[in-house]
Amino acid sequence: MSRFFNGILRLRRGPWEMTATVLIGLGVFMLMQPFVLWAYTYSFVITLVGTVMFIIVSHFPE
């Protein structure tokens, strides 16, 4: 776990890509669930943030 946070602080690609991927997955999950209206409301924003974050992070060093 320490290696993950160390990679986050040093702006390494791996941990940031994983975080962006989790955000994209969370946004898609929020979009598909029929129970919580606020989650459905913010699902597009979460997916968009994850996608833009993934595009930016793909330019970070290994």
Secondary structure by P-SEA (a helix, b strand, c coil): caaaaaaaaacccaaaaaaaaaaaaaaaaaaaccccaaaaaaaaaaaaaaaaaaaaaccccc
